[in-house]
Amino acid sequence: MQEKTSLELLSAKVSEILQQVYNLKEENEVLRNEVVTLKAEREIKDQEIEKLTSLNAEKDQEIEEIVAKIESILD
């Protein structure tokens, strides 16, 4: 059995490191895409929350107006 030379061992380690770098780059790209997707989803939800908050404020105003009319009738 022939022992591997230092150059062969070094070459194997470099190849292993390069494969790890490639794998990490792929994982990084997947995570970046996920972040972009989540940001877009958050923006849509934020818009929906803003819309619902506005509608809620309008309904509160309508209720206050109705209460004021009722109070004016009862007085």
Number of C-alpha atoms within 10 A of each C-alpha: 3 4 7 9 9 9 9 11 12 12 12 12 12 12 12 12 12 12 12 12 12 12 12 12 12 12 12 12 12 11 12 12 12 12 12 11 12 12 12 12 12 12 12 12 12 12 12 12 12 12 12 12 12 12 12 12 12 12 12 12 12 12 12 12 12 12 12 12 11 11 10 9 8 7 5
